[in-house]
Amino acid sequence: MQSLLALPFAAAQATPWEHLQRVPKQTWINIAICVLTVIVIVKVWKVLKGMNDFLPYIAAFVASVLICFYWIYERAEPRFLTPVVEKIAPFFPSGVSPQQLQERRRSGGGD
């Protein structure tokens, strides 16, 4: 009798493969893009390191600055950086109007 009661619970257990099949397609695409990006960054880093020892660090700094300027201009920063960007944003031009910024804050956008 106990085995009959345990049967529905045993049948409800999903295998790891079934869990992976339920993952949305967009998630797999994002993972593939991240892996490809890491591979490209490592290859570019090695090529730049072969040219000059300081060149990859300069390229990383320039890329970081460009990303920060993009976040400030579009106000597309991650939520945890919003207080920092709020302090420095008035010193830079912005592509977002104050009304659009308020709407994004209310809707929780900009993550």
N, C-alpha and C positions, 0 to 999 in steps of 0.2 A: 504494500500500500504506500509506503514512503517513496518508493521509486516513481510511482505515478504522480505524486505531488511535486517531486523535484523535476520531472520531465519538462514542464513548461519553462521553468527557470533556466534549465540547461539549453533549451532550444533558443532562448532569447539572447544568449551570450553571442556577441558579434566577434568574429575573428579580426585580427589586425588587418588582414587583406580587405575585409568588408568596410572597416573604418577608413582605409585609404581610398576605397572606391567612392566613398561619400564626400571626400574632399572636393570642393568646387574646382572646375577646370582653370579658372582665373588664378587660383592659388598656386597651382602647378606652373602656370606661365610665369608668375612673379618669382617663384623659386628658381626657375630656369634662367630668368633674366639676371637675378642676383648672382648665381653661380657663374654665368658668362661674364658678368661685369667684374667679378673678383679675378677671374682668369685673365681678362684683358688688362686690368690694373697691374697685376703682377708682371705680366709680359712687358708692358710699357715701362714700369718701374725698372726692370732689369735692363732694358734698352737704354733708358736715360742714365742709369747708373754706369753703363758701359761708356757713355760719352763723357760724363763728368760726374764726380762724386757728389756735387751739390745740386745738380740739375733736377733730380727727382724731388728733392725737398722744396725747391723753388716752384716746381710745377704743382706740388700738393698745396703749397701756400696760395698760389694764384687760384687754383680750383676752389679752395676754401673761401677765399675772399669773394669770388664770383657767386658762389652759392649763398653766402651771407647777404650780398647785395641783392640777389634775386628775392630772397626771403623778405628783405626790408621793402623792396619796391612793390612786390605783389602781396605782401603780408601773408605769406604762405608758410610761415615758420611753424615748427612743431610747438605744441601747446606749452610745453615746459619752458620754452625760450621766449614766450610772449612777453613776460615782464622785462627782459633784457632788450628785446626789440622795441618795446614801447618807449624805453628811455632814449634809444639812439635814432629811432625813426624820424623824429622832427628835423634832424639835421640833414636828411637825405630826401630826394624827390620820391614821390609815391605814385603808383599807378592805380591806387584804390582810393575812392572818395570816402569821406568820413561816414556817409550814410551806408555805403557798402561794407565798411569795416564794422559798423554797429550791427548790421544784419548778419555778417559772418560770426560775430561774437555770440549773438542770440541763438543762431542755428547750430553752433558748435563746430563750424567749418574752420578750415585752415590748418588741419592736422596733417 
